[in-house]
Amino acid sequence: MVDLVQGLIGVLIAVIIGVAVVIPTINEVIVSANLTGTTATVVALLPLLVAVVVLVAIVGLIGFSA
């Protein structure tokens, strides 16, 4: 039970940092980089990939605790 609580706290901190810090920072850097074409398309996927990593971490914790 202690491992579950520690894991949940860790994932919660990762979600807060990811949503409040990493994704907005990546978006601001992408906008200020003034990229075009294929490069802009690929770089625009970075916030989505960060969100997917956080989601996988949550699902991994749920699967681990079951």
mmCIF file as Biopython writes it, N, C-alpha, C and O atoms, coordinates in Angstrom:
data_model
#
loop_
_atom_site.group_PDB
_atom_site.id
_atom_site.type_symbol
_atom_site.label_atom_id
_atom_site.label_alt_id
_atom_site.label_comp_id
_atom_site.label_asym_id
_atom_site.label_entity_id
_atom_site.label_seq_id
_atom_site.pdbx_PDB_ins_code
_atom_site.Cartn_x
_atom_site.Cartn_y
_atom_site.Cartn_z
_atom_site.occupancy
_atom_site.B_iso_or_equiv
_atom_site.auth_seq_id
_atom_site.auth_asym_id
_atom_site.pdbx_PDB_model_num
ATOM 1   N N  . MET A ? 1  ? 0.825  -1.204 0.000   1.0 0.0 1  A 1 
ATOM 2   C CA . MET A ? 1  ? 0.000  0.000  0.000   1.0 0.0 1  A 1 
ATOM 3   C C  . MET A ? 1  ? 0.861  1.257  0.000   1.0 0.0 1  A 1 
ATOM 4   O O  . MET A ? 1  ? 0.509  2.258  -0.624  1.0 0.0 1  A 1 
ATOM 5   N N  . VAL A ? 2  ? 1.981  1.203  0.695   1.0 0.0 2  A 1 
ATOM 6   C CA . VAL A ? 2  ? 2.867  2.365  0.741   1.0 0.0 2  A 1 
ATOM 7   C C  . VAL A ? 2  ? 3.446  2.638  -0.643  1.0 0.0 2  A 1 
ATOM 8   O O  . VAL A ? 2  ? 3.576  3.795  -1.042  1.0 0.0 2  A 1 
ATOM 9   N N  . ASP A ? 3  ? 3.800  1.567  -1.389  1.0 0.0 3  A 1 
ATOM 10  C CA . ASP A ? 3  ? 4.335  1.746  -2.736  1.0 0.0 3  A 1 
ATOM 11  C C  . ASP A ? 3  ? 3.315  2.399  -3.655  1.0 0.0 3  A 1 
ATOM 12  O O  . ASP A ? 3  ? 3.663  3.224  -4.499  1.0 0.0 3  A 1 
ATOM 13  N N  . LEU A ? 4  ? 2.044  2.018  -3.482  1.0 0.0 4  A 1 
ATOM 14  C CA . LEU A ? 4  ? 0.987  2.608  -4.291  1.0 0.0 4  A 1 
ATOM 15  C C  . LEU A ? 4  ? 0.858  4.105  -4.018  1.0 0.0 4  A 1 
ATOM 16  O O  . LEU A ? 4  ? 0.734  4.899  -4.950  1.0 0.0 4  A 1 
ATOM 17  N N  . VAL A ? 5  ? 0.888  4.486  -2.758  1.0 0.0 5  A 1 
ATOM 18  C CA . VAL A ? 5  ? 0.763  5.899  -2.394  1.0 0.0 5  A 1 
ATOM 19  C C  . VAL A ? 5  ? 1.975  6.679  -2.898  1.0 0.0 5  A 1 
ATOM 20  O O  . VAL A ? 5  ? 1.826  7.770  -3.448  1.0 0.0 5  A 1 
ATOM 21  N N  . GLN A ? 6  ? 3.172  6.126  -2.713  1.0 0.0 6  A 1 
ATOM 22  C CA . GLN A ? 6  ? 4.378  6.805  -3.204  1.0 0.0 6  A 1 
ATOM 23  C C  . GLN A ? 6  ? 4.357  6.936  -4.719  1.0 0.0 6  A 1 
ATOM 24  O O  . GLN A ? 6  ? 4.739  7.974  -5.257  1.0 0.0 6  A 1 
ATOM 25  N N  . GLY A ? 7  ? 3.917  5.897  -5.405  1.0 0.0 7  A 1 
ATOM 26  C CA . GLY A ? 7  ? 3.816  5.951  -6.862  1.0 0.0 7  A 1 
ATOM 27  C C  . GLY A ? 7  ? 2.793  6.969  -7.318  1.0 0.0 7  A 1 
ATOM 28  O O  . GLY A ? 7  ? 3.024  7.710  -8.274  1.0 0.0 7  A 1 
ATOM 29  N N  . LEU A ? 8  ? 1.653  7.007  -6.629  1.0 0.0 8  A 1 
ATOM 30  C CA . LEU A ? 8  ? 0.608  7.970  -6.968  1.0 0.0 8  A 1 
ATOM 31  C C  . LEU A ? 8  ? 1.087  9.398  -6.749  1.0 0.0 8  A 1 
ATOM 32  O O  . LEU A ? 8  ? 0.807  10.273 -7.568  1.0 0.0 8  A 1 
ATOM 33  N N  . ILE A ? 9  ? 1.797  9.645  -5.667  1.0 0.0 9  A 1 
ATOM 34  C CA . ILE A ? 9  ? 2.345  10.982 -5.417  1.0 0.0 9  A 1 
ATOM 35  C C  . ILE A ? 9  ? 3.352  11.347 -6.497  1.0 0.0 9  A 1 
ATOM 36  O O  . ILE A ? 9  ? 3.361  12.482 -6.972  1.0 0.0 9  A 1 
ATOM 37  N N  . GLY A ? 10 ? 4.201  10.399 -6.892  1.0 0.0 10 A 1 
ATOM 38  C CA . GLY A ? 10 ? 5.175  10.655 -7.954  1.0 0.0 10 A 1 
ATOM 39  C C  . GLY A ? 10 ? 4.520  10.987 -9.272  1.0 0.0 10 A 1 
ATOM 40  O O  . GLY A ? 10 ? 4.936  11.923 -9.955  1.0 0.0 10 A 1 
ATOM 41  N N  . VAL A ? 11 ? 3.496  10.231 -9.642  1.0 0.0 11 A 1 
ATOM 42  C CA . VAL A ? 11 ? 2.786  10.498 -10.902 1.0 0.0 11 A 1 
ATOM 43  C C  . VAL A ? 11 ? 2.044  11.823 -10.819 1.0 0.0 11 A 1 
ATOM 44  O O  . VAL A ? 11 ? 1.993  12.561 -11.803 1.0 0.0 11 A 1 
ATOM 45  N N  . LEU A ? 12 ? 1.474  12.136 -9.674  1.0 0.0 12 A 1 
ATOM 46  C CA . LEU A ? 12 ? 0.768  13.402 -9.506  1.0 0.0 12 A 1 
ATOM 47  C C  . LEU A ? 12 ? 1.722  14.586 -9.680  1.0 0.0 12 A 1 
ATOM 48  O O  . LEU A ? 12 ? 1.377  15.575 -10.327 1.0 0.0 12 A 1 
ATOM 49  N N  . ILE A ? 13 ? 2.909  14.483 -9.108  1.0 0.0 13 A 1 
ATOM 50  C CA . ILE A ? 13 ? 3.911  15.536 -9.277  1.0 0.0 13 A 1 
ATOM 51  C C  . ILE A ? 13 ? 4.324  15.640 -10.740 1.0 0.0 13 A 1 
ATOM 52  O O  . ILE A ? 13 ? 4.477  16.744 -11.262 1.0 0.0 13 A 1 
ATOM 53  N N  . ALA A ? 14 ? 4.507  14.501 -11.406 1.0 0.0 14 A 1 
ATOM 54  C CA . ALA A ? 14 ? 4.879  14.511 -12.824 1.0 0.0 14 A 1 
ATOM 55  C C  . ALA A ? 14 ? 3.790  15.149 -13.682 1.0 0.0 14 A 1 
ATOM 56  O O  . ALA A ? 14 ? 4.090  15.878 -14.627 1.0 0.0 14 A 1 
ATOM 57  N N  . VAL A ? 15 ? 2.538  14.881 -13.357 1.0 0.0 15 A 1 
ATOM 58  C CA . VAL A ? 15 ? 1.427  15.482 -14.112 1.0 0.0 15 A 1 
ATOM 59  C C  . VAL A ? 15 ? 1.403  16.985 -13.910 1.0 0.0 15 A 1 
ATOM 60  O O  . VAL A ? 15 ? 1.235  17.738 -14.869 1.0 0.0 15 A 1 
ATOM 61  N N  . ILE A ? 16 ? 1.568  17.428 -12.675 1.0 0.0 16 A 1 
ATOM 62  C CA . ILE A ? 16 ? 1.557  18.870 -12.404 1.0 0.0 16 A 1 
ATOM 63  C C  . ILE A ? 16 ? 2.704  19.565 -13.126 1.0 0.0 16 A 1 
ATOM 64  O O  . ILE A ? 16 ? 2.508  20.610 -13.748 1.0 0.0 16 A 1 
ATOM 65  N N  . ILE A ? 17 ? 3.899  18.988 -13.045 1.0 0.0 17 A 1 
ATOM 66  C CA . ILE A ? 17 ? 5.045  19.590 -13.724 1.0 0.0 17 A 1 
ATOM 67  C C  . ILE A ? 17 ? 4.842  19.559 -15.231 1.0 0.0 17 A 1 
ATOM 68  O O  . ILE A ? 17 ? 5.130  20.542 -15.914 1.0 0.0 17 A 1 
ATOM 69  N N  . GLY A ? 18 ? 4.350  18.442 -15.758 1.0 0.0 18 A 1 
ATOM 70  C CA . GLY A ? 18 ? 4.137  18.325 -17.200 1.0 0.0 18 A 1 
ATOM 71  C C  . GLY A ? 18 ? 3.119  19.313 -17.728 1.0 0.0 18 A 1 
ATOM 72  O O  . GLY A ? 18 ? 3.338  19.945 -18.762 1.0 0.0 18 A 1 
ATOM 73  N N  . VAL A ? 19 ? 2.005  19.450 -17.024 1.0 0.0 19 A 1 
ATOM 74  C CA . VAL A ? 19 ? 0.931  20.316 -17.513 1.0 0.0 19 A 1 
ATOM 75  C C  . VAL A ? 19 ? 1.228  21.789 -17.244 1.0 0.0 19 A 1 
ATOM 76  O O  . VAL A ? 19 ? 0.932  22.642 -18.082 1.0 0.0 19 A 1 
ATOM 77  N N  . ALA A ? 20 ? 1.801  22.093 -16.102 1.0 0.0 20 A 1 
ATOM 78  C CA . ALA A ? 20 ? 1.985  23.490 -15.717 1.0 0.0 20 A 1 
ATOM 79  C C  . ALA A ? 20 ? 3.292  24.091 -16.216 1.0 0.0 20 A 1 
ATOM 80  O O  . ALA A ? 20 ? 3.382  25.309 -16.371 1.0 0.0 20 A 1 
ATOM 81  N N  . VAL A ? 21 ? 4.308  23.267 -16.473 1.0 0.0 21 A 1 
ATOM 82  C CA . VAL A ? 21 ? 5.619  23.803 -16.820 1.0 0.0 21 A 1 
ATOM 83  C C  . VAL A ? 21 ? 6.080  23.358 -18.200 1.0 0.0 21 A 1 
ATOM 84  O O  . VAL A ? 21 ? 6.385  24.192 -19.053 1.0 0.0 21 A 1 
ATOM 85  N N  . VAL A ? 22 ? 6.131  22.065 -18.420 1.0 0.0 22 A 1 
ATOM 86  C CA . VAL A ? 22 ? 6.780  21.550 -19.636 1.0 0.0 22 A 1 
ATOM 87  C C  . VAL A ? 22 ? 5.994  21.874 -20.893 1.0 0.0 22 A 1 
ATOM 88  O O  . VAL A ? 22 ? 6.562  22.402 -21.848 1.0 0.0 22 A 1 
ATOM 89  N N  . ILE A ? 23 ? 4.709  21.574 -20.918 1.0 0.0 23 A 1 
ATOM 90  C CA . ILE A ? 23 ? 3.927  21.791 -22.143 1.0 0.0 23 A 1 
ATOM 91  C C  . ILE A ? 23 ? 3.846  23.272 -22.514 1.0 0.0 23 A 1 
ATOM 92  O O  . ILE A ? 23 ? 4.061  23.592 -23.683 1.0 0.0 23 A 1 
ATOM 93  N N  . PRO A ? 24 ? 3.547  24.202 -21.589 1.0 0.0 24 A 1 
ATOM 94  C CA . PRO A ? 24 ? 3.560  25.615 -21.981 1.0 0.0 24 A 1 
ATOM 95  C C  . PRO A ? 24 ? 4.934  26.114 -22.433 1.0 0.0 24 A 1 
ATOM 96  O O  . PRO A ? 24 ? 5.034  26.930 -23.349 1.0 0.0 24 A 1 
ATOM 97  N N  . THR A ? 25 ? 5.994  25.618 -21.785 1.0 0.0 25 A 1 
ATOM 98  C CA . THR A ? 25 ? 7.342  26.022 -22.189 1.0 0.0 25 A 1 
ATOM 99  C C  . THR A ? 25 ? 7.657  25.532 -23.590 1.0 0.0 25 A 1 
ATOM 100 O O  . THR A ? 25 ? 8.209  26.281 -24.396 1.0 0.0 25 A 1 
ATOM 101 N N  . ILE A ? 26 ? 7.317  24.292 -23.893 1.0 0.0 26 A 1 
ATOM 102 C CA . ILE A ? 26 ? 7.543  23.764 -25.241 1.0 0.0 26 A 1 
ATOM 103 C C  . ILE A ? 26 ? 6.747  24.573 -26.260 1.0 0.0 26 A 1 
ATOM 104 O O  . ILE A ? 26 ? 7.268  24.911 -27.323 1.0 0.0 26 A 1 
ATOM 105 N N  . ASN A ? 27 ? 5.494  24.884 -25.948 1.0 0.0 27 A 1 
ATOM 106 C CA . ASN A ? 27 ? 4.682  25.677 -26.881 1.0 0.0 27 A 1 
ATOM 107 C C  . ASN A ? 27 ? 5.296  27.050 -27.130 1.0 0.0 27 A 1 
ATOM 108 O O  . ASN A ? 27 ? 5.323  27.516 -28.269 1.0 0.0 27 A 1 
ATOM 109 N N  . GLU A ? 28 ? 5.786  27.698 -26.084 1.0 0.0 28 A 1 
ATOM 110 C CA . GLU A ? 28 ? 6.387  29.029 -26.237 1.0 0.0 28 A 1 
ATOM 111 C C  . GLU A ? 28 ? 7.651  28.963 -27.082 1.0 0.0 28 A 1 
ATOM 112 O O  . GLU A ? 28 ? 7.882  29.834 -27.921 1.0 0.0 28 A 1 
ATOM 113 N N  . VAL A ? 29 ? 8.461  27.948 -26.871 1.0 0.0 29 A 1 
ATOM 114 C CA . VAL A ? 29 ? 9.694  27.793 -27.660 1.0 0.0 29 A 1 
ATOM 115 C C  . VAL A ? 29 ? 9.358  27.529 -29.118 1.0 0.0 29 A 1 
ATOM 116 O O  . VAL A ? 29 ? 10.021 28.057 -30.010 1.0 0.0 29 A 1 
ATOM 117 N N  . ILE A ? 30 ? 8.338  26.720 -29.370 1.0 0.0 30 A 1 
ATOM 118 C CA . ILE A ? 30 ? 7.946  26.429 -30.755 1.0 0.0 30 A 1 
ATOM 119 C C  . ILE A ? 30 ? 7.477  27.699 -31.451 1.0 0.0 30 A 1 
ATOM 120 O O  . ILE A ? 30 ? 7.829  27.945 -32.605 1.0 0.0 30 A 1 
ATOM 121 N N  . VAL A ? 31 ? 6.687  28.502 -30.755 1.0 0.0 31 A 1 
ATOM 122 C CA . VAL A ? 31 ? 6.183  29.750 -31.359 1.0 0.0 31 A 1 
ATOM 123 C C  . VAL A ? 31 ? 7.327  30.715 -31.622 1.0 0.0 31 A 1 
ATOM 124 O O  . VAL A ? 31 ? 7.374  31.346 -32.678 1.0 0.0 31 A 1 
ATOM 125 N N  . SER A ? 32 ? 8.247  30.836 -30.680 1.0 0.0 32 A 1 
ATOM 126 C CA . SER A ? 32 ? 9.335  31.798 -30.852 1.0 0.0 32 A 1 
ATOM 127 C C  . SER A ? 32 ? 10.395 31.316 -31.840 1.0 0.0 32 A 1 
ATOM 128 O O  . SER A ? 32 ? 11.185 32.123 -32.329 1.0 0.0 32 A 1 
ATOM 129 N N  . ALA A ? 33 ? 10.427 30.015 -32.145 1.0 0.0 33 A 1 
ATOM 130 C CA . ALA A ? 33 ? 11.424 29.483 -33.082 1.0 0.0 33 A 1 
ATOM 131 C C  . ALA A ? 33 ? 11.076 29.829 -34.525 1.0 0.0 33 A 1 
ATOM 132 O O  . ALA A ? 33 ? 11.952 29.817 -35.390 1.0 0.0 33 A 1 
ATOM 133 N N  . ASN A ? 34 ? 9.819  30.136 -34.794 1.0 0.0 34 A 1 
ATOM 134 C CA . ASN A ? 34 ? 9.383  30.535 -36.129 1.0 0.0 34 A 1 
ATOM 135 C C  . ASN A ? 34 ? 9.741  29.472 -37.172 1.0 0.0 34 A 1 
ATOM 136 O O  . ASN A ? 34 ? 10.345 29.778 -38.200 1.0 0.0 34 A 1 
ATOM 137 N N  . LEU A ? 35 ? 9.364  28.229 -36.895 1.0 0.0 35 A 1 
ATOM 138 C CA . LEU A ? 35 ? 9.645  27.121 -37.801 1.0 0.0 35 A 1 
ATOM 139 C C  . LEU A ? 35 ? 8.555  27.009 -38.857 1.0 0.0 35 A 1 
ATOM 140 O O  . LEU A ? 35 ? 7.419  27.434 -38.644 1.0 0.0 35 A 1 
ATOM 141 N N  . THR A ? 36 ? 8.917  26.430 -40.000 1.0 0.0 36 A 1 
ATOM 142 C CA . THR A ? 36 ? 7.948  26.243 -41.085 1.0 0.0 36 A 1 
ATOM 143 C C  . THR A ? 36 ? 8.106  24.844 -41.665 1.0 0.0 36 A 1 
ATOM 144 O O  . THR A ? 36 ? 9.109  24.168 -41.437 1.0 0.0 36 A 1 
ATOM 145 N N  . GLY A ? 37 ? 7.110  24.428 -42.409 1.0 0.0 37 A 1 
ATOM 146 C CA . GLY A ? 37 ? 7.176  23.186 -43.157 1.0 0.0 37 A 1 
ATOM 147 C C  . GLY A ? 37 ? 7.155  21.948 -42.285 1.0 0.0 37 A 1 
ATOM 148 O O  . GLY A ? 37 ? 6.498  21.894 -41.245 1.0 0.0 37 A 1 
ATOM 149 N N  . THR A ? 38 ? 7.899  20.953 -42.749 1.0 0.0 38 A 1 
ATOM 150 C CA . THR A ? 38 ? 7.936  19.661 -42.079 1.0 0.0 38 A 1 
ATOM 151 C C  . THR A ? 38 ? 8.503  19.772 -40.673 1.0 0.0 38 A 1 
ATOM 152 O O  . THR A ? 38 ? 8.040  19.095 -39.755 1.0 0.0 38 A 1 
ATOM 153 N N  . THR A ? 39 ? 9.496  20.619 -40.508 1.0 0.0 39 A 1 
ATOM 154 C CA . THR A ? 39 ? 10.094 20.804 -39.182 1.0 0.0 39 A 1 
ATOM 155 C C  . THR A ? 39 ? 9.054  21.296 -38.186 1.0 0.0 39 A 1 
ATOM 156 O O  . THR A ? 39 ? 8.983  20.796 -37.063 1.0 0.0 39 A 1 
ATOM 157 N N  . ALA A ? 40 ? 8.258  22.257 -38.584 1.0 0.0 40 A 1 
ATOM 158 C CA . ALA A ? 40 ? 7.219  22.783 -37.697 1.0 0.0 40 A 1 
ATOM 159 C C  . ALA A ? 40 ? 6.186  21.710 -37.369 1.0 0.0 40 A 1 
ATOM 160 O O  . ALA A ? 40 ? 5.694  21.640 -36.243 1.0 0.0 40 A 1 
ATOM 161 N N  . THR A ? 41 ? 5.863  20.881 -38.345 1.0 0.0 41 A 1 
ATOM 162 C CA . THR A ? 41 ? 4.881  19.816 -38.116 1.0 0.0 41 A 1 
ATOM 163 C C  . THR A ? 41 ? 5.391  18.810 -37.094 1.0 0.0 41 A 1 
ATOM 164 O O  . THR A ? 41 ? 4.659  18.412 -36.188 1.0 0.0 41 A 1 
ATOM 165 N N  . VAL A ? 42 ? 6.642  18.402 -37.241 1.0 0.0 42 A 1 
ATOM 166 C CA . VAL A ? 42 ? 7.215  17.413 -36.328 1.0 0.0 42 A 1 
ATOM 167 C C  . VAL A ? 42 ? 7.381  18.007 -34.930 1.0 0.0 42 A 1 
ATOM 168 O O  . VAL A ? 42 ? 7.059  17.349 -33.940 1.0 0.0 42 A 1 
ATOM 169 N N  . VAL A ? 43 ? 7.874  19.228 -34.838 1.0 0.0 43 A 1 
ATOM 170 C CA . VAL A ? 43 ? 8.105  19.858 -33.541 1.0 0.0 43 A 1 
ATOM 171 C C  . VAL A ? 43 ? 6.778  20.158 -32.842 1.0 0.0 43 A 1 
ATOM 172 O O  . VAL A ? 43 ? 6.718  20.152 -31.612 1.0 0.0 43 A 1 
ATOM 173 N N  . ALA A ? 44 ? 5.739  20.413 -33.588 1.0 0.0 44 A 1 
ATOM 174 C CA . ALA A ? 44 ? 4.426  20.686 -32.993 1.0 0.0 44 A 1 
ATOM 175 C C  . ALA A ? 44 ? 3.863  19.463 -32.282 1.0 0.0 44 A 1 
ATOM 176 O O  . ALA A ? 44 ? 2.956  19.594 -31.460 1.0 0.0 44 A 1 
ATOM 177 N N  . LEU A ? 45 ? 4.378  18.288 -32.581 1.0 0.0 45 A 1 
ATOM 178 C CA . LEU A ? 45 ? 3.905  17.068 -31.923 1.0 0.0 45 A 1 
ATOM 179 C C  . LEU A ? 45 ? 4.527  16.850 -30.544 1.0 0.0 45 A 1 
ATOM 180 O O  . LEU A ? 45 ? 4.066  15.982 -29.801 1.0 0.0 45 A 1 
ATOM 181 N N  . LEU A ? 46 ? 5.548  17.605 -30.186 1.0 0.0 46 A 1 
ATOM 182 C CA . LEU A ? 46 ? 6.221  17.410 -28.903 1.0 0.0 46 A 1 
ATOM 183 C C  . LEU A ? 46 ? 5.302  17.541 -27.686 1.0 0.0 46 A 1 
ATOM 184 O O  . LEU A ? 46 ? 5.378  16.690 -26.801 1.0 0.0 46 A 1 
ATOM 185 N N  . PRO A ? 47 ? 4.438  18.558 -27.589 1.0 0.0 47 A 1 
ATOM 186 C CA . PRO A ? 47 ? 3.529  18.614 -26.425 1.0 0.0 47 A 1 
ATOM 187 C C  . PRO A ? 47 ? 2.612  17.400 -26.341 1.0 0.0 47 A 1 
ATOM 188 O O  . PRO A ? 47 ? 2.315  16.911 -25.251 1.0 0.0 47 A 1 
ATOM 189 N N  . LEU A ? 48 ? 2.165  16.917 -27.500 1.0 0.0 48 A 1 
ATOM 190 C CA . LEU A ? 48 ? 1.334  15.716 -27.511 1.0 0.0 48 A 1 
ATOM 191 C C  . LEU A ? 48 ? 2.111  14.512 -26.985 1.0 0.0 48 A 1 
ATOM 192 O O  . LEU A ? 48 ? 1.575  13.711 -26.219 1.0 0.0 48 A 1 
ATOM 193 N N  . LEU A ? 49 ? 3.363  14.386 -27.391 1.0 0.0 49 A 1 
ATOM 194 C CA . LEU A ? 49 ? 4.179  13.268 -26.936 1.0 0.0 49 A 1 
ATOM 195 C C  . LEU A ? 49 ? 4.438  13.340 -25.430 1.0 0.0 49 A 1 
ATOM 196 O O  . LEU A ? 49 ? 4.466  12.309 -24.757 1.0 0.0 49 A 1 
ATOM 197 N N  . VAL A ? 50 ? 4.623  14.538 -24.905 1.0 0.0 50 A 1 
ATOM 198 C CA . VAL A ? 50 ? 4.794  14.695 -23.452 1.0 0.0 50 A 1 
ATOM 199 C C  . VAL A ? 50 ? 3.520  14.252 -22.739 1.0 0.0 50 A 1 
ATOM 200 O O  . VAL A ? 50 ? 3.589  13.567 -21.719 1.0 0.0 50 A 1 
ATOM 201 N N  . ALA A ? 51 ? 2.367  14.635 -23.261 1.0 0.0 51 A 1 
ATOM 202 C CA . ALA A ? 51 ? 1.099  14.229 -22.653 1.0 0.0 51 A 1 
ATOM 203 C C  . ALA A ? 51 ? 0.924  12.716 -22.715 1.0 0.0 51 A 1 
ATOM 204 O O  . ALA A ? 51 ? 0.410  12.118 -21.770 1.0 0.0 51 A 1 
ATOM 205 N N  . VAL A ? 52 ? 1.338  12.092 -23.805 1.0 0.0 52 A 1 
ATOM 206 C CA . VAL A ? 52 ? 1.242  10.634 -23.922 1.0 0.0 52 A 1 
ATOM 207 C C  . VAL A ? 52 ? 2.148  9.947  -22.907 1.0 0.0 52 A 1 
ATOM 208 O O  . VAL A ? 52 ? 1.758  8.940  -22.315 1.0 0.0 52 A 1 
ATOM 209 N N  . VAL A ? 53 ? 3.347  10.476 -22.698 1.0 0.0 53 A 1 
ATOM 210 C CA . VAL A ? 53 ? 4.264  9.894  -21.712 1.0 0.0 53 A 1 
ATOM 211 C C  . VAL A ? 53 ? 3.653  9.972  -20.313 1.0 0.0 53 A 1 
ATOM 212 O O  . VAL A ? 53 ? 3.741  9.013  -19.545 1.0 0.0 53 A 1 
ATOM 213 N N  . VAL A ? 54 ? 3.043  11.092 -19.982 1.0 0.0 54 A 1 
ATOM 214 C CA . VAL A ? 54 ? 2.400  11.220 -18.666 1.0 0.0 54 A 1 
ATOM 215 C C  . VAL A ? 54 ? 1.236  10.231 -18.551 1.0 0.0 54 A 1 
ATOM 216 O O  . VAL A ? 54 ? 1.051  9.612  -17.504 1.0 0.0 54 A 1 
ATOM 217 N N  . LEU A ? 55 ? 0.456  10.084 -19.616 1.0 0.0 55 A 1 
ATOM 218 C CA . LEU A ? 55 ? -0.658 9.139  -19.610 1.0 0.0 55 A 1 
ATOM 219 C C  . LEU A ? 55 ? -0.159 7.702  -19.439 1.0 0.0 55 A 1 
ATOM 220 O O  . LEU A ? 55 ? -0.751 6.928  -18.687 1.0 0.0 55 A 1 
ATOM 221 N N  . VAL A ? 56 ? 0.907  7.348  -20.120 1.0 0.0 56 A 1 
ATOM 222 C CA . VAL A ? 56 ? 1.480  6.006  -19.977 1.0 0.0 56 A 1 
ATOM 223 C C  . VAL A ? 56 ? 1.979  5.779  -18.553 1.0 0.0 56 A 1 
ATOM 224 O O  . VAL A ? 56 ? 1.856  4.674  -18.025 1.0 0.0 56 A 1 
ATOM 225 N N  . ALA A ? 57 ? 2.531  6.796  -17.935 1.0 0.0 57 A 1 
ATOM 226 C CA . ALA A ? 57 ? 2.982  6.666  -16.556 1.0 0.0 57 A 1 
ATOM 227 C C  . ALA A ? 57 ? 1.800  6.404  -15.627 1.0 0.0 57 A 1 
ATOM 228 O O  . ALA A ? 57 ? 1.904  5.587  -14.712 1.0 0.0 57 A 1 
ATOM 229 N N  . ILE A ? 58 ? 0.691  7.079  -15.851 1.0 0.0 58 A 1 
ATOM 230 C CA . ILE A ? 58 ? -0.494 6.863  -15.030 1.0 0.0 58 A 1 
ATOM 231 C C  . ILE A ? 58 ? -1.042 5.454  -15.237 1.0 0.0 58 A 1 
ATOM 232 O O  . ILE A ? 58 ? -1.371 4.766  -14.271 1.0 0.0 58 A 1 
ATOM 233 N N  . VAL A ? 59 ? -1.137 5.028  -16.480 1.0 0.0 59 A 1 
ATOM 234 C CA . VAL A ? 59 ? -1.648 3.688  -16.773 1.0 0.0 59 A 1 
ATOM 235 C C  . VAL A ? 59 ? -0.704 2.627  -16.205 1.0 0.0 59 A 1 
ATOM 236 O O  . VAL A ? 59 ? -1.150 1.595  -15.705 1.0 0.0 59 A 1 
ATOM 237 N N  . GLY A ? 60 ? 0.594  2.887  -16.285 1.0 0.0 60 A 1 
ATOM 238 C CA . GLY A ? 60 ? 1.545  1.948  -15.706 1.0 0.0 60 A 1 
ATOM 239 C C  . GLY A ? 60 ? 1.372  1.812  -14.203 1.0 0.0 60 A 1 
ATOM 240 O O  . GLY A ? 60 ? 1.490  0.715  -13.658 1.0 0.0 60 A 1 
ATOM 241 N N  . LEU A ? 61 ? 1.096  2.909  -13.540 1.0 0.0 61 A 1 
ATOM 242 C CA . LEU A ? 61 ? 0.873  2.853  -12.092 1.0 0.0 61 A 1 
ATOM 243 C C  . LEU A ? 61 ? -0.398 2.087  -11.770 1.0 0.0 61 A 1 
ATOM 244 O O  . LEU A ? 61 ? -0.425 1.288  -10.833 1.0 0.0 61 A 1 
ATOM 245 N N  . ILE A ? 62 ? -1.438 2.324  -12.532 1.0 0.0 62 A 1 
ATOM 246 C CA . ILE A ? 62 ? -2.707 1.611  -12.302 1.0 0.0 62 A 1 
ATOM 247 C C  . ILE A ? 62 ? -2.526 0.123  -12.551 1.0 0.0 62 A 1 
ATOM 248 O O  . ILE A ? 62 ? -3.021 -0.696 -11.776 1.0 0.0 62 A 1 
ATOM 249 N N  . GLY A ? 63 ? -1.817 -0.245 -13.630 1.0 0.0 63 A 1 
ATOM 250 C CA . GLY A ? 63 ? -1.566 -1.645 -13.925 1.0 0.0 63 A 1 
ATOM 251 C C  . GLY A ? 63 ? -0.668 -2.282 -12.885 1.0 0.0 63 A 1 
ATOM 252 O O  . GLY A ? 63 ? -0.831 -3.460 -12.566 1.0 0.0 63 A 1 
ATOM 253 N N  . PHE A ? 64 ? 0.282  -1.521 -12.347 1.0 0.0 64 A 1 
ATOM 254 C CA . PHE A ? 64 ? 1.202  -2.043 -11.350 1.0 0.0 64 A 1 
ATOM 255 C C  . PHE A ? 64 ? 0.503  -2.328 -10.033 1.0 0.0 64 A 1 
ATOM 256 O O  . PHE A ? 64 ? 0.852  -3.276 -9.330  1.0 0.0 64 A 1 
ATOM 257 N N  . SER A ? 65 ? -0.489 -1.503 -9.699  1.0 0.0 65 A 1 
ATOM 258 C CA . SER A ? 65 ? -1.153 -1.649 -8.404  1.0 0.0 65 A 1 
ATOM 259 C C  . SER A ? 65 ? -2.201 -2.748 -8.407  1.0 0.0 65 A 1 
ATOM 260 O O  . SER A ? 65 ? -2.600 -3.220 -7.343  1.0 0.0 65 A 1 
ATOM 261 N N  . ALA A ? 66 ? -2.651 -3.162 -9.572  1.0 0.0 66 A 1 
ATOM 262 C CA . ALA A ? 66 ? -3.737 -4.151 -9.637  1.0 0.0 66 A 1 
ATOM 263 C C  . ALA A ? 66 ? -3.267 -5.561 -9.375  1.0 0.0 66 A 1 
ATOM 264 O O  . ALA A ? 66 ? -4.070 -6.494 -9.398  1.0 0.0 66 A 1 
#
